[in-house]
Amino acid sequence: QVQLVESGGGSVQAGDSLRLSCAVSGRSFNAYAWFRQREFVASTSWGGASTDYADSVKGRFTISRDNASNTVYLQMNSLKPEDTGVYYCAASRRMGRFTRVDLYDSWGQGTPVNVSS
């Protein structure tokens, strides 16, 4: 059974940092991404060498993956109130990296992030 389990969300002040984790079990995937609700945030291809970011988070967020532990991370620095939302981890069997919701096969349950000013 495939499971993606996010953790690390919470309530912080503007300027703070959070690191989200996504523990993947059941199978390995080729591409992973983070979405805020259905809005693309960041993605990484197999191996983690190729990444993509929404313009709104470039320079502040970093997506990474640890293939040994099957965990995907989203390091979020310099958080802003507009970063508030529920963050979902998504996984795709396709090769490459994608910004579209419909190209991802499996999703986690989401972890909430609230950034206050």
C-alpha beads as a LAMMPS data file, in Angstrom:
LAMMPS data file: protein, C-alpha beads

117 atoms
116 bonds

1 atom types
1 bond types

-500.0 500.0 xlo xhi
-500.0 500.0 ylo yhi
-500.0 500.0 zlo zhi

Masses

1 110.0

Atoms # bond

1 1 1 0.000 0.000 0.000
2 1 1 1.407 3.346 -1.053
3 1 1 1.503 6.022 1.639
4 1 1 2.803 9.556 1.697
5 1 1 2.798 11.042 5.180
6 1 1 3.639 14.706 5.669
7 1 1 4.826 16.280 8.889
8 1 1 6.502 19.446 10.099
9 1 1 3.770 22.010 9.607
10 1 1 2.812 24.492 12.273
11 1 1 2.212 28.099 13.226
12 1 1 5.132 30.522 12.941
13 1 1 5.872 34.210 12.657
14 1 1 6.842 35.913 9.424
15 1 1 10.559 35.478 8.815
16 1 1 10.739 32.113 10.574
17 1 1 11.627 28.773 9.017
18 1 1 9.969 25.378 8.838
19 1 1 11.008 22.068 7.344
20 1 1 8.321 19.808 5.995
21 1 1 8.936 16.090 5.609
22 1 1 7.155 13.525 3.469
23 1 1 7.755 9.881 4.325
24 1 1 7.030 7.630 1.356
25 1 1 6.292 3.938 1.722
26 1 1 4.974 1.165 -0.463
27 1 1 6.994 1.946 -3.594
28 1 1 9.512 4.375 -5.018
29 1 1 8.587 7.147 -7.410
30 1 1 10.537 9.106 -9.983
31 1 1 9.355 12.621 -9.231
32 1 1 8.098 14.400 -6.149
33 1 1 6.515 17.760 -5.521
34 1 1 4.984 19.978 -2.915
35 1 1 1.736 21.822 -3.502
36 1 1 -0.039 24.394 -1.386
37 1 1 -3.650 23.381 -1.764
38 1 1 -3.549 22.832 -5.545
39 1 1 -0.929 25.497 -6.232
40 1 1 2.486 24.238 -7.323
41 1 1 5.316 25.053 -4.945
42 1 1 8.338 22.905 -5.814
43 1 1 9.299 19.674 -7.574
44 1 1 12.296 17.413 -7.903
45 1 1 13.216 14.708 -10.362
46 1 1 14.750 11.325 -9.628
47 1 1 18.064 11.788 -7.882
48 1 1 17.198 15.289 -6.796
49 1 1 19.609 16.998 -9.186
50 1 1 16.839 18.761 -11.089
51 1 1 14.401 21.008 -9.251
52 1 1 11.739 23.547 -10.088
53 1 1 10.101 26.245 -7.973
54 1 1 7.170 28.593 -8.125
55 1 1 8.364 32.160 -8.602
56 1 1 6.864 33.137 -5.259
57 1 1 9.193 30.797 -3.321
58 1 1 12.416 30.914 -5.337
59 1 1 15.372 31.725 -3.133
60 1 1 13.416 30.928 0.042
61 1 1 12.320 27.293 -0.303
62 1 1 14.437 24.243 -1.076
63 1 1 13.123 20.820 -2.047
64 1 1 15.327 17.798 -1.466
65 1 1 15.007 14.058 -1.250
66 1 1 16.768 11.262 0.571
67 1 1 16.360 8.159 -1.559
68 1 1 17.873 5.940 1.125
69 1 1 15.089 6.757 3.562
70 1 1 12.433 7.512 0.923
71 1 1 11.805 10.935 2.382
72 1 1 11.196 14.238 0.626
73 1 1 11.785 17.556 2.345
74 1 1 10.740 21.148 1.846
75 1 1 12.913 23.638 3.696
76 1 1 11.015 26.895 3.974
77 1 1 12.925 30.000 5.033
78 1 1 11.897 33.641 5.369
79 1 1 8.266 32.625 5.593
80 1 1 5.585 35.150 4.651
81 1 1 1.883 35.285 5.551
82 1 1 1.053 34.456 1.928
83 1 1 2.811 31.100 2.390
84 1 1 -0.047 30.053 4.677
85 1 1 -1.976 26.987 3.573
86 1 1 -2.109 23.222 3.627
87 1 1 0.973 21.699 2.038
88 1 1 0.659 18.405 0.201
89 1 1 3.376 16.027 -0.882
90 1 1 2.811 14.420 -4.289
91 1 1 4.587 11.623 -6.132
92 1 1 4.723 10.629 -9.782
93 1 1 5.887 7.488 -11.569
94 1 1 6.737 9.575 -14.621
95 1 1 10.313 10.604 -15.295
96 1 1 11.000 14.312 -15.074
97 1 1 9.537 17.025 -12.888
98 1 1 6.112 18.538 -13.234
99 1 1 4.079 21.483 -12.049
100 1 1 0.659 20.094 -12.944
101 1 1 -1.500 18.453 -10.323
102 1 1 -2.830 15.812 -12.728
103 1 1 0.639 14.403 -13.442
104 1 1 1.054 13.128 -9.901
105 1 1 -0.250 9.686 -8.933
106 1 1 -0.195 9.689 -5.160
107 1 1 -0.820 12.323 -2.520
108 1 1 -0.380 12.747 1.196
109 1 1 -3.012 13.998 3.584
110 1 1 -1.466 17.451 3.942
111 1 1 0.168 19.383 6.739
112 1 1 -0.988 22.902 7.657
113 1 1 1.305 25.910 7.738
114 1 1 0.181 29.187 9.252
115 1 1 2.404 32.247 9.028
116 1 1 1.343 35.296 10.972
117 1 1 2.647 38.812 10.467

Bonds

1 1 1 2
2 1 2 3
3 1 3 4
4 1 4 5
5 1 5 6
6 1 6 7
7 1 7 8
8 1 8 9
9 1 9 10
10 1 10 11
11 1 11 12
12 1 12 13
13 1 13 14
14 1 14 15
15 1 15 16
16 1 16 17
17 1 17 18
18 1 18 19
19 1 19 20
20 1 20 21
21 1 21 22
22 1 22 23
23 1 23 24
24 1 24 25
25 1 25 26
26 1 26 27
27 1 27 28
28 1 28 29
29 1 29 30
30 1 30 31
31 1 31 32
32 1 32 33
33 1 33 34
34 1 34 35
35 1 35 36
36 1 36 37
37 1 37 38
38 1 38 39
39 1 39 40
40 1 40 41
41 1 41 42
42 1 42 43
43 1 43 44
44 1 44 45
45 1 45 46
46 1 46 47
47 1 47 48
48 1 48 49
49 1 49 50
50 1 50 51
51 1 51 52
52 1 52 53
53 1 53 54
54 1 54 55
55 1 55 56
56 1 56 57
57 1 57 58
58 1 58 59
59 1 59 60
60 1 60 61
61 1 61 62
62 1 62 63
63 1 63 64
64 1 64 65
65 1 65 66
66 1 66 67
67 1 67 68
68 1 68 69
69 1 69 70
70 1 70 71
71 1 71 72
72 1 72 73
73 1 73 74
74 1 74 75
75 1 75 76
76 1 76 77
77 1 77 78
78 1 78 79
79 1 79 80
80 1 80 81
81 1 81 82
82 1 82 83
83 1 83 84
84 1 84 85
85 1 85 86
86 1 86 87
87 1 87 88
88 1 88 89
89 1 89 90
90 1 90 91
91 1 91 92
92 1 92 93
93 1 93 94
94 1 94 95
95 1 95 96
96 1 96 97
97 1 97 98
98 1 98 99
99 1 99 100
100 1 100 101
101 1 101 102
102 1 102 103
103 1 103 104
104 1 104 105
105 1 105 106
106 1 106 107
107 1 107 108
108 1 108 109
109 1 109 110
110 1 110 111
111 1 111 112
112 1 112 113
113 1 113 114
114 1 114 115
115 1 115 116
116 1 116 117
